[in-house]
């Protein structure tokens, strides 16, 4: 059974977007995952298919109605897929969450708009709020696509070389080491000699040191949580171009 991704959205024309190119598109053609769209407006009320109302208690903007949202959700087959609501107040999205999602049947994404979604439907349909970051977007479509892309590329058979997925930022709790390729000398900048030494042990050690140094400098939150992280010595990064 392929991994099934469903999007409930006011703007189905936004899809497939980046999900329709490169390895993700090939994986869909190969049947590894499927995408289906539910247009929220189809469940709107009255002549104009209204999906929103003014917020209770007053305030700016509009709020998506719970009855409309529930009707859209309930139109999908009953299965064990989580219903994800991209929201700035949700749990921060992470590589670990993406990895956990790969083991399931798929995901339902409810892409919000306006000032948000009535709290009652979030509770009644056991929706899980997940945040892409500490900022606010115009809607949930971009966030949902980003989360799904991060998830799909971790699935076996999607990435051409699965080792490249395992050896990257966040997979081991650290940021990824710097990458280099040809030419060996570019605008006066050389590729670190250790990478062309042919000594795989030294290459692995250098990459590990670089990952630690980058994580310590750029993401102290990750560094603090990394096992034995504080043991990194400044001298470990001194020979970048040894």
N, C-alpha and C positions, 0 to 999 in steps of 0.2 A: 504494500500500500504506500502510495506516495505521500509526501508531506503536503498538507493542504493549508493554504493561506487565504483567508477571507478578509476583505476590507469593507466595512460599512462607512460610506462617505457621501458627502454632498457633491463631490467633484470627481466622478469616476474617470473623467478625461485626464486626470493627473497620472493615471496608471497606464502601462506598467512602469513608465519612467525609467530610472536606472536598473530596475529589476528586469528590464527587457533587453539588456545588452550583455555581451561577453559571456563569461562562464555561467552566469545565472540564467540567461536565456537558453543556452545550450542544455543546461541541466533540466530546465522546464520541458524543452523539446524531447529530452530523453526520458521524461516521465518521472524524474526524481522528486518533483514538486509541482503543485498546481496553484493557480491563482483564480479566485472568483470575486466579483464585485457586487455589492448590494448598495443600490442608490437610495439613500435615506429619504430623498424627496418623494419617492414612490409611496411612502407610508405617511406622508403629510396629510393634514386635515383640510377639508373644505375645497372650494373651487381653486384656491391658490396653493394647495398642498402645503400648508403652513407647518413648519417644524419647530418653531421657537415662540417664546413669549417673553415679556418683560420680567425681570427678576423679582421675586417676592421680597417685600421690604423696601423696594426701590433701588435705585442705582443705575449706572450706565449700562448700555448694551442689552443683549438678549441672551436667553438661556435655552438650550435645547430641551424640548418637552420629554418627560419620562415615558408617556404613552407611545409617542412616535418612535423613540429610541428602542423601547422594548419590543414593539412590533417588528422592527427591522432585525433585531437580534433573534427573536423567536421564529423568524422566517427561515433561519438556517437549520440544517439537520441537527438533532440532538446528539452530541458526542462529547468526548472528554477534552476537547480543546479549550485552553484558557481564553477568556475574553479580556484583551488588553486595551486599556484606555490610556493613550499617551497623554501625560499631564505633568506640568512643572512641579506639582506637589507629590508626585509618585516616588517610589523607590528608585534610586539611580540605576540606570541600565548599565550592564557590565558584560564583560566577556564570559563570566561565570553564568549569568542569566541566559545569554545566547546559547552556551553549551548545554545548559539544562533543557532548553526548549527543543533542541535537536532530537531528544529522546522521545518526544511526544508525537501525536498524530498530526499536529499542525497548530495554527494560531488563528484566532479571530481578532482583528484590530477594529476598534471603534474610533474613527477619526473625528474628533470634536471640532467645533467651530464656535465663533462668537465668544461669550463670556464663560462658556463651559457647558456642562451637562448636569441636569437635575440630580441631586445626590441620591434620591430615592431609587432610581434605576441602577445606579452604581452599586448600591447595597443589594437590591432585589435580584440582580443578575450576577452577583458575585464577581463583578468586574475588578480587574487588577490594574491599579494605576502605576505606570512606569514613566520615569522622566528621562529624557535624552540629555538634559543638562540644565543648568541654572539660567535659563532664559525662556522667553515666551515667543512662540511662533504664531503665524496667522491661523494655523489649523494643525491637525494631527497627521496629515498625510505624509509629509516629509519625515517626521519622526518615526512613523510606523514603517515606512520603506527602509529607513536606515537600520532600524532594529531587525527587520526581516533579512536584509542583506547580510548583516553581521551573523545572523543565525544560519542562513543557508550555506554560506561559504565554509562553515565548520562541518557540514554534513559530508560523510564519505561519498566520493564520486563526483562532488561538485567542483572542487578545486582540482586542477590537473595533477599537482604534486601536493599530496596531503601534508607532507613534511613542512612545506612552506607555511601552512596554516598553524601547525603546532609550534613553530619556532618564530614567534613574532610578539609584538607588544602585548602585555597583559597575560599571555598564556601561562607564564611561570611566575606571575606576580611582579615582573619587571618590564620596563620599556625595552623596545628592541634596540639592538646595537646598530651603529652606522653601517650603511651599505656602500660598496664601491664597485665600479666596473671599468671597462676600457674607455678612454685611453689611460695608461698608467700615470701620465703627467698631463695635467690640464690647467692652463692659466697659472702655471707655477706651483700648482698644488699636486702633491704626489699621493698615490695610493699607499697606505701604510705597508711597509715592507713585509710585515708578518703575514699579511694576507696572500702574498705571492711566494712565501717561503716553501710551500709544499708540506709544511709540518702541521698536520691537522690538529694535533694536541695543542700546539701553541696558538693556532687560530681559534680553537674553542675557548682557551683560557682568555685570550684577548677579547673575544666577543663577550664573554661573561663579565669581564672587568668593565668593559664599556657600558654594558647594560646596567650594571650596578651604579656606575658613576653618573650616567644620564638620569636614572631614576632618583638618585639622591639629590641631584641638582634641580631637576624639573618637577618631580612629584614626591615631595617629602612625605605626603600621606601614604603613598604606596611603599616608600622606603621604610617608614616606621613599622609597617605591618609585615615586611619581608623577613623571614627567618634569618637570624644572624646578620641582618642588614647593617647594624652599626659597626660591624667588624671591618668594613671596607676601609682600607688605609689610603691616604692620598697618594702614596707611592705607587699604588697599583695602576694608576692611570697615567703615570709620567712618561711611559714609553710608547705613546700612541704611534709614533713614527720611528720606532727603534730600528 
